[in-house]
Amino acid sequence: MIRGSAGERARQAARGLERAIEQQSVPGPYTDIVRRVQRRYAQRAAAGPNPSATPSTVPDAPDVGARPR
């Protein structure tokens, strides 16, 4: 399990992705997109939590726990 702040986890993931790219575990045509996606994750992690992205509590449907027919 990776522990630490979101920013630290993003940096660890970035290092792992760079190793995967260097070892050619990521196919060549995908290296650019992998780097761009990782860069976005790192930016979001550095910005901190997004309260609007936190799911709200929704009550269970009335039939939760009901026996199937």
C-alpha positions as CSV (number, residue, x, y, z in Angstrom):
1,M,0.0,0.0,0.0
2,I,1.3,3.5,-0.9
3,R,1.1,5.9,2.0
4,G,1.6,9.6,2.1
5,S,0.0,12.7,0.7
6,A,-1.7,12.7,-2.7
7,G,1.2,14.7,-4.1
8,E,3.7,12.1,-2.9
9,R,1.7,9.3,-4.3
10,A,1.4,11.1,-7.6
11,R,5.2,11.6,-7.7
12,Q,5.7,7.9,-6.9
13,A,3.3,7.0,-9.7
14,A,5.2,9.3,-12.1
15,R,8.5,7.7,-11.3
16,G,6.9,4.2,-11.9
17,L,5.5,5.3,-15.2
18,E,8.8,6.8,-16.3
19,R,10.5,3.5,-15.5
20,A,7.8,1.6,-17.4
21,I,8.3,3.9,-20.4
22,E,12.1,3.5,-20.3
23,Q,11.9,-0.2,-20.0
24,Q,9.5,-0.2,-23.0
25,S,6.6,-1.7,-21.0
26,V,4.4,1.0,-22.4
27,P,4.1,0.7,-26.2
28,G,5.7,3.5,-28.1
29,P,2.5,5.1,-29.5
30,Y,1.1,5.4,-26.0
31,T,4.1,7.0,-24.2
32,D,2.9,10.6,-24.9
33,I,-0.6,10.0,-23.7
34,V,0.6,8.2,-20.6
35,R,2.9,11.1,-19.8
36,R,0.1,13.7,-20.4
37,V,-2.4,11.8,-18.2
38,Q,0.2,11.4,-15.4
39,R,0.9,15.1,-15.6
40,R,-2.8,15.9,-15.2
41,Y,-3.0,13.6,-12.2
42,A,0.0,15.2,-10.6
43,Q,-1.5,18.7,-11.1
44,R,-4.8,17.7,-9.6
45,A,-3.0,16.1,-6.6
46,A,-0.9,19.2,-6.1
47,A,-4.1,21.3,-6.1
48,G,-5.6,19.4,-3.3
49,P,-8.9,17.7,-2.8
50,N,-11.9,18.8,-4.9
51,P,-14.9,19.0,-2.7
52,S,-17.3,18.9,-5.6
53,A,-15.9,15.6,-6.7
54,T,-16.7,14.0,-3.3
55,P,-19.7,11.8,-3.6
56,S,-22.6,12.7,-1.5
57,T,-24.4,10.2,0.7
58,V,-27.4,8.7,-1.0
59,P,-29.9,6.5,0.8
60,D,-30.2,2.9,-0.2
61,A,-33.0,1.9,-2.5
62,P,-36.1,0.5,-0.6
63,D,-35.5,-3.0,-2.0
64,V,-31.9,-3.3,-0.8
65,G,-31.7,-6.4,1.3
66,A,-34.9,-7.8,-0.2
67,R,-34.9,-11.4,-1.2
68,P,-34.8,-12.0,-5.0
69,R,-38.0,-13.4,-6.5
